[in-house]
Amino acid sequence: MIKPRPRTVQSHLGDAIRETRELVSSKIVLFRAEMTSSLHHLTWALSLFIAAGVFAMAGVAVLILALVKGLAVLLHSEALSALVIGGVFAAIAISLALWGRSKASPSGLEPIRPEQQVGQNVALITERISG
């Protein structure tokens, strides 16, 4: 009976590299499949949110129209009621825009955590060098 030849370190290393490459390749394929599925679900959810927004805007427009018609009955002038309601909504829009502008600042876009992390790293390194 023929004895199998003992395997060398190079053959074991080659097998390990080949198996690692196959494992990484299979993980990449699995990652791509999961990301494709997740992206599909995300786009579907986003399209549902957009559709809901369209219907909400249509509903708000109908409610505003009903408000104008109701006020027109009280004021006996549809044009005047449209001006009153339009003015109120314009004031609300301007107020919200100014409030949003006051809350938005370019300094809010600057990363804070990396600066703090760099400071901590510098303190740690100087502590280890001196101590």
PEJO-V290721 format. One record per backbone hydrogen bond with DSSP energy under -1.0 kcal/mol. NH is the residue of the N-H (numbers start at 1). CO is the residue of the C=O. E is the energy in kcal/mol with one decimal. If there is no record, write none. Layout:
{{NH;CO;E} {NH;CO;E}}
This chain:
{{12;8;-2.0} {13;9;-2.7} {14;10;-2.5} {15;11;-2.3} {16;12;-2.4} {17;13;-2.4} {18;14;-2.5} {19;15;-2.8} {20;16;-2.2} {21;17;-2.5} {22;18;-2.4} {23;19;-2.4} {24;20;-2.8} {25;21;-2.4} {26;22;-2.4} {27;23;-2.2} {28;24;-2.3} {29;25;-2.2} {30;26;-2.3} {31;27;-2.6} {32;28;-2.5} {33;29;-2.2} {34;30;-2.5} {35;31;-2.6} {36;32;-2.4} {37;33;-2.1} {38;34;-2.7} {39;35;-2.8} {40;36;-2.1} {41;37;-2.2} {42;38;-2.4} {43;39;-2.6} {44;40;-2.0} {45;41;-2.4} {46;42;-2.5} {47;43;-2.3} {48;44;-1.8} {49;45;-2.1} {50;46;-2.2} {51;47;-2.2} {52;48;-2.4} {53;49;-2.2} {54;50;-2.2} {55;51;-2.2} {56;52;-2.4} {57;53;-2.5} {58;54;-2.1} {59;55;-2.3} {60;56;-2.5} {61;57;-2.3} {62;58;-2.1} {63;59;-2.3} {64;60;-2.5} {65;61;-2.3} {66;62;-2.4} {67;63;-2.2} {68;64;-2.4} {69;65;-2.6} {70;66;-2.5} {71;67;-2.4} {72;68;-2.1} {73;69;-1.2} {74;70;-1.2} {75;71;-2.7} {76;72;-1.6} {81;77;-1.9} {82;78;-2.0} {83;79;-2.1} {84;80;-2.4} {85;81;-2.6} {86;82;-2.6} {87;83;-2.4} {88;84;-2.3} {89;85;-2.4} {90;86;-2.4} {91;87;-2.4} {92;88;-2.2} {93;89;-2.4} {94;90;-2.7} {95;91;-2.4} {96;92;-2.5} {97;93;-2.3} {98;94;-2.6} {99;95;-2.3} {100;96;-2.6} {101;97;-2.3} {102;98;-2.0} {103;99;-1.5} {104;100;-1.5} {108;105;-1.4} {109;106;-1.4} {116;112;-2.0} {117;113;-2.8} {118;114;-2.6} {119;115;-2.1} {120;116;-2.3} {121;117;-2.6} {122;118;-2.7} {123;119;-2.2} {124;120;-2.4} {125;121;-2.7} {126;122;-2.6} {127;123;-1.9} {128;124;-2.2} {129;125;-2.4} {130;126;-2.3} {131;127;-2.1}}
